[in-house]
Amino acid sequence: MRMRLGTAALFVLPALVLFGVFILYPMVTAFSYAFFDWQGTSRGAFVGFKQFEALFTKPPFTTDLPRALLHNIVFFLATIVLQNSIGLGIASLLHSRASTRRALQTLFAVPYLVSPLVVGYLWSLLLSPAFGPVNTLLRKVGLESWALPWLGDPTTALPVVILISVWQWIGFPVLLYGAALGGIPEEFSEAARVDGARPSQIFRRIKLPLLLPAIGTVSVLTFIFAMEAFALPYAVGGSTGNPGGATDFLSLLFYRTAFDSGATDAIGTSSALATLLFVVIFGGALTATWVLRRQERRLLG
Amino acid sequence: MTPSFSSTVHHGPIRRARPRRTLLMAAAATLTGALLAAGCAPSNSDSASTGTAAGAGGSAGGSGGGAASADGPVTLTVWSWRVEDTAAYRKIFDAYQSKNPGVTVNFKAFKATEYNQILATGLSGSDGPDVPQVRSYGQLQATLAAKSLVPLDDTLDLKGWDPTIVASAKGKADGKLYAVPFAQQSVQLYYNQDVFSANGIKPPTTWKEFQDACAKLKQAGVTPLAIGGKDDWTLPIVHEAVAASRFGGKEFAAAAASGKKNFTDPNWTASIQTVADLKQYMPDGVTGVPLTDAVTLFATGKAAIFPGGSYDLAMLKAANPDLKLGVFQMPVVDGSPAGATPTTAGWADGNFGVNAKSKNVAAAKKLVKWMSTKEFGQLVVDEIKQVSAVPGVTFSDPVMKQMSDFYAKNPSPYFLLTDFRYGTPSGGELFTKGMVNVLLGKQSPAQVGTDMDKGLAAWFKPQQ
């Protein structure tokens, strides 16, 4: 038995070493940075949780951190509601069109293949108040009052960012739900139809419960995606999340703290922020998975 | 029917793969990215940081090549963030090499947005540059705090230089000089000469003339002021170009820097209002207009005036080589404090220093000393097309000469940058947030000042 354990350890060792050197070590180092004082790049004394305290007591964090977190949460909820429900709708509509399903799925996934930086740049060109075709079109068709500075007004900027994101990533739930729908045996629906169930009943009482694991997966992935959103907000609103911080996100705040501020203790505060971000996302994903698993068991069990 | 279905499901063939563990792994993996970004920052001298430093140094050719014997051949490595000036710098250092036989200057430029990280890594390891280009004012302090640069008070003699410019190379804590400023920037209003003459307008000399000119241009269907408020970092520059006289220029700057006045001062508030009142002359939806669109409006003659920095000159010329450019200084705004003059704000935006870990400190000091001479300054003007900070250089480009003259005649520090960037949140950052909100009508100018005072209180402790 002891011999076997040793052999097993030997086989695991290479992977463990690689994991330790390339993932664990950098992560733990980053965590550890958050607990020290920094003078530029030279590490000072151990200061415990002082850097974390600063995140909750010092400007700009006192105003920017709650605002950024709120935007991340709004972004997450809106993405869940819009992207995933529209995605599910499209997926189930496509599912019934066997001949064109493949082609249409590909079409929906095309924006997904373009870098979010490029997508953000293109949309900011399209929506530019001075030359953008969107506002020109709105004026041409007589909707003068709709020709707003879409990305320049805080009330419209965040919704526009969300809509651009939904437009880009809609292919993701379409593909995942498409695959999950394909995994549900046709016999179930047939049997239900024989029993006299309406299509809406079949969807609600058969397909939806069976899709639950897929919905859970998509939701948790969406949570991670939304909490670390960076490229699109950065391309649309810059590192300050303009206008006036209306499109600020946690990762932008991290970027500003680490790379833009030029503060002497930037490494300490930004590491603390990164650690906090990790805890929020990891904790959130953990909780969400746990809740979803329970729901799943309750429904299926 | 439900029970039968659910039991089918339960015993059915569909076994879901364990989504939990995969998801958590995905969460962990994606997050590693964010943490790595922080983790890459080097600590003082552990093996990880020297590893990366060696990487960066290796790509730069390193500096160890010419080990320092007193008169033997020496290779000096210069790092910079001005990739676009590489050819010009090579030419400049060729001039130095021909006068200093045995010295080879190896110029290496890195992408500006990545330069701070590369430099920090380079300076903490042993293969960094001998002469690094370093940032100015508050942005320099992190480099100094790491004790990466050699004090140069004994090497450099910057008497006769503008004190605002020299301050960019000094340590805030110890007041020592650590570098030589390589260029100065100033803020002014560019105008399109053809558009002005087509509308019968001359560069204004009074506030009324300026307002009349704007009204006339607007009537003619030309956007008077090309401002890209979506790139909100340009707004403090617009404010400084348009309303510096209204808050009292350098007098207010000195009073604010010493803590005698704060940003709730009525003149400061009024200067913000001055910009807000000009919103009617900016492009529609100005807070949504990117800088590139503002430049396009200006370069194509759809807009007449572009408030900007001297560093914008090359970009404006590139946008339209046929553009007939002129510059003017904003006349004194009505209601300005007594004795106000038109003023041009300036600052230094980069310096050259000597790496404390350089193996060739003496040779590096000699090179940096040369960078404070008129010879180098003139080369900066002629080759790099920047306004050199060295006193007494001459300009062949009329616009550049005009900008330098404006600053020489009525200088004021661009004080949000020169005095209020030594901590976070910086003065410029706070002002920018407020100015956007004022343009959007969401905040009053007085509120901007209150927020600035509140934010700055986190770190700004003036010695009274």
Contacts between the chains, C-beta under 8 A, distances in Angstrom:
chain1	res1	chain2	res2	distance
A	23	B	29	7.9
A	23	B	32	5.8
A	25	B	48	7.9
A	26	B	32	7.2
A	26	B	35	6.8
A	26	B	36	5.3
A	26	B	39	4.1
A	26	B	40	7.9
A	27	B	32	5.9
A	27	B	35	5.0
A	27	B	36	7.7
A	27	B	39	6.9
A	29	B	39	4.9
A	29	B	48	7.0
A	30	B	35	4.2
A	30	B	36	7.0
A	30	B	38	4.4
A	30	B	39	3.7
A	31	B	35	7.5
A	33	B	38	6.3
A	33	B	39	7.3
A	33	B	41	6.9
A	33	B	43	7.4
A	39	B	142	7.9
A	39	B	145	4.0
A	39	B	146	6.0
A	40	B	120	6.9
A	40	B	142	4.2
A	40	B	143	6.0
A	40	B	144	7.4
A	40	B	145	4.3
A	40	B	146	3.1
A	40	B	148	7.1
A	41	B	41	6.7
A	41	B	42	5.4
A	41	B	43	7.3
A	41	B	44	7.2
A	41	B	49	7.9
A	41	B	120	4.7
A	41	B	121	7.6
A	41	B	123	7.3
A	41	B	124	4.8
A	41	B	142	7.8
A	41	B	146	4.9
A	41	B	148	7.9
A	42	B	43	7.7
A	42	B	44	4.8
A	42	B	124	7.4
A	42	B	145	7.6
A	42	B	146	4.7
A	42	B	147	7.1
A	43	B	43	4.7
A	43	B	44	5.5
A	58	B	458	5.6
A	59	B	424	7.9
A	59	B	425	5.3
A	59	B	454	7.4
A	59	B	455	4.8
A	59	B	458	4.9
A	60	B	424	6.4
A	60	B	425	4.2
A	60	B	429	7.2
A	60	B	455	6.9
A	124	B	230	8.0
A	124	B	290	6.6
A	127	B	288	7.5
A	128	B	288	7.2
A	128	B	289	6.9
A	128	B	290	6.4
A	128	B	293	5.5
A	129	B	283	6.8
A	129	B	284	5.8
A	129	B	285	3.6
A	129	B	288	4.8
A	129	B	289	5.7
A	130	B	283	5.5
A	130	B	284	7.8
A	130	B	289	5.4
A	130	B	293	4.3
A	130	B	294	7.8
A	130	B	296	7.6
A	130	B	297	6.2
A	131	B	293	6.0
A	131	B	296	7.1
A	148	B	285	6.9
A	148	B	288	7.9
A	149	B	284	7.3
A	149	B	285	2.7
A	149	B	286	7.7
A	149	B	287	6.2
A	149	B	288	2.9
A	149	B	289	7.3
A	150	B	288	6.5
A	151	B	230	6.6
A	151	B	288	5.1
A	152	B	229	6.8
A	152	B	230	5.6
A	152	B	285	5.1
A	152	B	286	7.2
A	152	B	287	3.8
A	152	B	288	2.1
A	152	B	289	6.8
A	153	B	285	7.5
A	153	B	287	6.9
A	153	B	288	6.7
A	153	B	440	6.8
A	154	B	440	6.6
A	154	B	442	7.2
A	183	B	14	6.6
A	184	B	14	7.4
A	185	B	12	7.6
A	185	B	13	7.2
A	185	B	14	7.8
A	188	B	5	7.3
A	188	B	8	7.1
A	191	B	5	8.0
A	192	B	1	7.3
A	192	B	5	7.3
A	195	B	1	5.3
A	197	B	1	7.3
A	205	B	2	6.9
A	205	B	5	7.1
A	206	B	5	6.5
A	209	B	6	8.0
A	209	B	9	7.1
A	210	B	9	6.7
A	210	B	14	6.7
A	213	B	16	4.3
A	213	B	19	5.9
A	216	B	19	6.2
A	217	B	19	4.9
A	217	B	23	6.6
A	220	B	19	7.8
A	220	B	23	4.8
A	220	B	27	7.8
A	221	B	23	7.0
A	221	B	26	6.9
A	224	B	26	6.7
A	224	B	27	5.3
A	224	B	30	5.9
A	228	B	30	6.4
A	228	B	31	7.3
A	228	B	33	8.0
A	228	B	34	6.5
A	238	B	230	8.0
A	238	B	231	6.8
A	238	B	232	7.6
A	240	B	232	6.2
A	240	B	233	7.5
A	240	B	429	7.7
A	240	B	432	7.2
A	240	B	433	7.9
A	242	B	230	6.2
A	242	B	231	7.7
A	242	B	232	4.6
A	242	B	287	7.6
A	242	B	436	6.5
A	243	B	229	7.6
A	243	B	230	6.9
A	243	B	232	6.9
A	243	B	287	4.6
A	243	B	288	7.2
A	243	B	436	5.2
A	243	B	440	6.7
A	244	B	232	7.6
A	244	B	287	7.7
A	244	B	433	5.9
A	244	B	436	4.1
A	244	B	437	5.1
A	244	B	440	6.6
A	244	B	442	7.2
A	245	B	433	6.4
A	251	B	34	6.9
A	254	B	34	6.8
A	254	B	37	7.7
A	257	B	424	7.9
A	258	B	37	6.6
A	258	B	38	6.4
A	258	B	41	7.6
A	259	B	113	7.9
A	259	B	116	6.9
A	259	B	117	7.3
A	261	B	424	4.8
A	261	B	426	7.7
A	262	B	116	7.5
A	262	B	135	6.9
A	262	B	138	6.2
A	262	B	139	4.1
A	262	B	141	7.6
A	262	B	142	5.9
A	262	B	421	7.4
A	263	B	142	6.9
A	263	B	423	6.8
A	263	B	424	4.7
A	264	B	141	5.8
A	264	B	142	4.7
A	264	B	145	4.5
A	266	B	142	6.8
A	267	B	38	7.2
A	267	B	41	4.6
A	270	B	38	5.5
A	270	B	41	7.9
A	271	B	38	4.4
A	271	B	39	7.9
A	271	B	41	7.7
A	274	B	34	5.2
A	274	B	35	5.2
A	274	B	37	7.1
A	274	B	38	4.4
A	275	B	35	7.6
A	277	B	31	7.4
A	277	B	34	5.9
A	278	B	31	4.9
A	278	B	34	7.0
A	278	B	35	6.2
A	281	B	27	6.1
A	281	B	31	5.9
A	282	B	24	7.7
A	282	B	27	5.7
A	282	B	28	7.0
A	282	B	31	6.7
A	285	B	23	6.3
A	285	B	24	6.3
A	285	B	27	4.3
A	286	B	24	6.7
A	289	B	19	7.3
A	289	B	20	4.9
A	289	B	23	5.7
A	289	B	24	6.9
A	293	B	20	6.3
A	300	B	6	7.2
A	300	B	9	5.8
A	300	B	10	6.4
A	301	B	10	7.0
